[in-house]
Each structure stands twice: as C-alpha cells, then as structure tokens.
Amino acid sequence: MLTIENFYEIHEKYKDALKVKVEEFTIGSKNFNFNAEPAILGVINLSSDSWYRESVCLNSEQAIRRGIVLKAQGADIVDIGAESTLEKAERVEDIRQKSQIIPVLQSLHQASVLTSIETYYPQVARECLLAGANIINLTGPERSLEIYQTISEFDAGVIICYVQGKNVREVGDFTFADDPIDLMYDYFAKEIETATKCGVRKIFIDAGLGFYYKNLQDSSLRIRYQMKTFLNTFRIRKLGFPVCHALPHAFEYFGEEVRSAESFFAVLAALGKTDLFRTHEVPKIKAIIDTLNIF
C-alpha cells in the first residue's frame, strides 16, 4: 500500500532536489512557465492499432477536429502519432507516416494549435517541421544525432524518450533496478549533451512509461515501477530540463474503469513535479491539475 510514510521517505532522502528549477522556454507563441505550472499534451492516434479508442482518428477530418477540441479542452500542445507502440501493431514506415501526419499537421498549424510529432524517423521529423510542427517526440535514439541537428535548424523542441533499444518498436527486455531513476538519469544526461551540442535548447525528458517491454507485463511489477518513477520525477529535473510523462493504464486493476487510470497516475505525477502531462483524457487531467493548484 502506498502511504504517506512513502512520501516522507522519498522527501527526506532526496530533499536537496525538491527545489531544483528547470529551463523555461517559448514554443510557438506560448511561453511555458514550468517552474510555476505544468502543461498538458493531448493525444491524437492515427493508427487503428492504438488501444485507446477515444484517441484514434481514422481519417484526417476526425484528427483535425480532435486536435481543435483538445486545445479547447485545455491541451497546451497536441501530440500526433501514426504508429502504435504495441508489440503486435503494424509497422508504419516513414513515407506512410508523412502522408498520414502532414495533412493533419498543416490544418492544426493553420488553426494555431501547437503540435508534437511522435516519430523516430529523421525524414518524418524534417518534413513535419517544414509543415509547421513545434516539437519532435523522439521515440528512439538510433538516429538521434541527425534528428537533433534538424530540430536545431528549425529552433523547435524535442521530447527525449527513455527507450532501451534502437527505437520503441525494437526493444528487448527492460533493464531496471530497484531505483528507477539511476539508469535513465545517465541516459538522459548523454542525450541532453548531444542535443545541446547540436544547438537544441527546448528539451523535455520522458521516462517512457507507456512503452511496451515483454518482461514488464507483470502488472504489479510494472505498476510499482511506474508509481516509483512518478514520485521520484523531481530527481530527474536535476538535469535542468522539464519532465514529460505519458500517463499509463493499469488495465488489470481498473478493468472497465480503465479511462480513470490516467487520473490516478496524474496525481502521483503531479506530486513528483511533472512538467508536461501526456494524456488521452485532457479535461480530466486539467481538472486534477487545477484542483491541486488550489492547495
């Protein structure tokens, strides 16, 4: 059982990191003040393999409409992905990703919706930035140098995801220790060094909690790991950049109420000082953040 004693233990052990400040920057025309208030990243899935049915858009018109609605509901940025990260999902190569994403991206850009594009293909990143994307949600380190160089060229942002493999679709078993922060801290430090050397300044780091790893399918093991990561988020902020979290889903425990899972995890993420919440349930998460801000 997660108790207040757990919070106290984390606080006492790592309290030197609690007051750390992270970089703040402007994306598009919006100033983000991460040290004062978090932001929300809404989700559009263009893949029919994505399990979260409410976020799946099977044509450009649906996706454009959803992007505009997400902004109206409180999303600061909208994340667009053409390939599901599930193990058995269809692979969507770069040419098809571009053909699916760009019409949606162009329309949302014209509607002044800030956008993030989820990809690990350099050419997709370049074409989407040319079409007006604001951020690349980088889901694989294999060609990260080339992508960082492109992002710098456009003065865009990047979400650096923690991926143990070439990309999110080519991973093996997940290596983790009792403390989830140690391994990812070193990973992010190296990626941040590479990105900043390329001239990238608008950086988010993402622990990759929604990605599929075979040996993390044991529900109690996976959820315990996720909860620990959320509560220790403030320690990753010591790297100097805001932290993005994709809010996961404890199917085995929430059952038919699975759409409530993100709300539960959002509370833990907020307590850990998450800066950007990636969610399929924008109105619910906005309500939670607004309520917590009252205290």
N, C-alpha and C positions, 0 to 999 in steps of 0.2 A: 504493500500500500504506500502510495506517495503521500508523505505527511509534511507538516511544517518543519519538522526536525530535519528533513532532507534539504529544504531550502536553507535552513540555518547553517547546516554543514557546508554547503556549497559557498554560502556567503562568507563564512569565517575562513575557509581555505583559500579563496581566491578574491578577497575583497579589494586587493590592490588594483584589480582590473575593472571594477564596477564603475569607476568614474572616467574611464577612457572616452575620449572623443574621436569621432571618425570624420573623414572627409565629407564635405557637403558640396554639392555642385548643381548646375543648371542643366536640365535635359529639355531640349526644345525651347519653349518659352517659360518653363516652370522651374522655379527654384525649390530644391528639396532641402529641408532643414532636418536632417536625420537625427541630430542630437536633441531635438525638441519634440518631434513627432514622426512616427513611422508612415510608410506609404503602402499602397495596395497595388498588386499586379494581377489583373484579371486574366482569364484564360479563354482562348479560342482554339479548339482542336479541329483540324481539317481532316483528320484520319478517322475513318469509321471503326478502326480497331480500338480507339480510346474508350475505356470502360465508363468514363464519367459522362453519361448520355446527355446531360443537360448542357455540357460544353461543346458537344460535337455539332459541327456545321457541315452539311454535306454539299453545299454549293456556296458560291461567292456571296450571293444575296443574303443568305442566312448569316454568314460570317460577318458581313459588314453591319447588318442590323444588330447582331450581338455585340460587336465592338462599340457601337454608339450607345447601346443600352448599358453596357458595363461602365462606360465613362459616366453616364448619368447616375448610375447606382453608387458611384464613389471610387471607381478604379482610377488611379493616377496614370497607370500605364497598362496597355493590353498586350499580352504575350500570345503570339501566333505560332503554332507548330503544325507541320504537315506529316509527321511520323510519330506514331505511338512508341513509347519506350518499353512496352510489354514484350516479354520474351518471344511470343508467337505472332507478334504483329508483322504485317507486311513491311518489307524494306521499301523506302521511298527514295529513289536516287535523286541527285541534285537537280537534274533537268525538270523532273516532275515536281519537286519541291518548289522550284521557282515558278512554274506555271500555275500552281495552286495558290501560292502565297501572294505573289506580286499584285494581282488584281484587287485582292482584299486590302493589302497594304496601301496601295495608291489611293483607294477610296477613303480609308480611315485617315490617311495623311491629309487629304483634302478637307476632311471633317475636323481637323485639329486634334485627332486622337493620337497620343504618344504611343509608340509601338516598340515591342521587343520581338525579335525573331529567334525561335529555338532551332538551332542547326549546329552541325559540326563540319559542314562543307564550306570551304573558302569561297567558292564561286557563288553559292547561295548568299553568303554574308555580303559579298561585294554587290551583287545585283540588288539585294534588298536595301542596302544602304543608299545605293543610287536612286532607288524608288522612294526614299524618304524614311526608312526605318531609323529609330533613335538608338536602339540597343541591340546587341547580339547576345543571345542567351546561349553561351558556348557549352555544348554538351559532350565535349570530347577534346582531349589535349593533343591528339596525334599531330595536327597541323595548326596548333595554336599560334605559333610564331607568325605564320602567314596571315592569319586572321587578325591578330593584334596589329600588324602593320596596316592592314586595311582599315581597321577601326580608327586608328590614329589619323589616317588620311582624311577621314570624314569627321573627326572630332566627335565621335559617337561614344556610347557607353558599352560596357560589357558586363555580363554576369558570368563569372568563372565558376563552373560547377565542379564539385569534387567527384571525379569519375575514376574508378580503378580499372582502367582498360583504355584501348585506343579511342573509343567513343562509347556512348551509353548503350549502343546495340552490340558491342563487342566486349563484354565483360565476363569474368570468370567468377570464382567465389570471392566473397568480400572478406578482406583482412581487417580485423578490428580488435582493439584492446579494451580493457575494462573502462578506460578513459577514452571516449570517442574523439576528444579534441587533439590529442598528440599527433596522430598521423596526418590528419587533414591540415593542421597548422603548418607543418613543414611543406606540404603540397602547395598550399596557397601562397606561402612565402616565396617559393620558387616561381610560381606562375605570375605573381604580382611583380617580382623583379623583372621577368621577361617582358611583361606588358608595359611597365613604366619605362623601361629602356626603349621601347618602341614609340613612346610618347603618349600612351593611353593614360588618362587621368580619371576618367569616370568609371570606377570599378566597383562592382558588387561581388561578394563571395557567397557561394551557395553550397551547403553541405550535401546536397544531392539525396535528400531523404526519400524522395519519391521514386528513385530508380530501382530497377529490378536486378537482384542478385540471388542466385539459386539458394545459397546457404543462409539467406536472411528471410526465408519464407516461413520459418517457425515463428508463429505470431507473437508469443511472449518475448522471445529474443529480439525480434525486430522492433516491437513497440517500446520495449525497455531502452533499446539503443536510441530510438527516436526521441523519447522523452528526455533522456540524459543530454542529448545534443541540444535540444531546445533550451533546457535550463542552464546550460553552460555556454550559450551563444555569446554572452558578453566577453568571454575569454578570447574568442576568435576576433572580436572587434579590436583587440590589441594590435592587430596587423595594420590598423589605421583606416580601414575601409568598411562601409556599411555591409551588413549581412542580410542576404535574401534567404528565405526558407519557403520551399514548396510544402504546403500543409498536407500531410498524408491521411490515410484512411484505415482504421482498424476494423476491417470487414468482420473479422471473427468475433469481435466484441459488440460492434454496433448493429450488425445484422441489417434489418430493414430500415434502421435509422442511420444508415451509413452517411447520409448527407449532413448529419450533425457532427461527424467526426472532425471535420476541419475546424469547427467552432471550438471543440475541446482542445485540440492541439494549438489553436491560435492563442489561447490563454497562456499556455506554457511558453509558447514562443515569445509572447509579449513580455512575460515576466523575465525571460532571459535576455531581453533588449534586442529583439529582432527589428531590423530597419525596413525591410520590404517583405510583405506577405504575399506569396503567390497562391492564389486561391480560385476555385471554381465557384465559390459562394460569396461573391463580393458584398452584397447587402448585409449578410450575417456577420462577416468579419469586420466590416466598417462599424456595425453596431457594437461589437465587442470592444474594438479599439476606442471608440468614442466613450463607452461606459467606463473602461479602465482609466481613461484620461481624467475623469471627474475626481478620482481619489486624490 
